[in-house]
Amino acid sequence: MQVEILTKEDLKQFKAELFQEMKEAFGGNAKQENKQWLKSAEVRKLLGISPGTLQNLRINGTLTYSKIGGMMYYRYQDIMKLLENGGAK
């Protein structure tokens, strides 16, 4: 059995390469249009609305969302449908 020694520098290089690959795979540099899910702040910026207005859209069912942990995520397609329909469900 051959033993291979890894140094801290080897691990740092591996970490940097892994993060770069993950960033590319998950669209870290992608525009919002290319993202399937958007966070609340991104939706508010895209629609030009306040946090309260976004909350009202969630409460009355106009805009569906998924909650993971404490974060709410919105599908980009649902937001585009909302804009196309003029806000009506």
Number of C-alpha atoms within 10 A of each C-alpha: 3 4 5 6 6 8 8 8 9 10 11 11 10 12 12 11 12 12 11 12 13 12 13 12 10 10 13 12 10 11 8 14 11 10 14 12 19 19 15 17 15 14 21 16 10 12 14 11 12 13 13 10 12 18 13 13 15 14 11 10 11 16 20 15 18 12 9 8 6 6 9 15 19 20 17 18 13 16 19 14 14 16 12 10 10 9 13 10 10
